[in-house]
């Protein structure tokens, strides 16, 4: 790892100051990895805001800007818990496990898809069977909140999948994708 950066995003303005004092941080980790003397790759792992769509959309804008600034000249992989629905999801609200969450006006994933910088690693799998990419909740997945993106002409997608678990360890299922490097 040759470079590392950890960005903590602003907490939702809709929360009280007292609530935000105890509220968990939403963040992105960025690192540059030297794979060979003339080959570097960028990698970012994120955990974005879950309950405030405006805060999450602001975080995505910052994420895109930082990613472009740091990694426009090298292959780049972006993964994590985006806590946002894909715009192709038919259901945008009233999930049995979180009936009050409404993703109807959330443009977070749309911003990433329209960035012309990133490719959705799960696009083909989603077209085959949208429910095959559901990652949340882990014990009975009914939506995708976790994603993988990549950029750079030298990266070629080989496979993408959502791992199944026994519902223990995390409330989200892990996403796994394999990339070849030309």
Helices and strands as residue ranges (DSSP letters): E 3-8, H 17-22, E 27-36, E 39-47, H 53-71, E 75-81, E 93-95, E 98-102, H 108-114, E 119-120, H 123-128, G 130-133, E 146-151, E 155-162, E 175-181
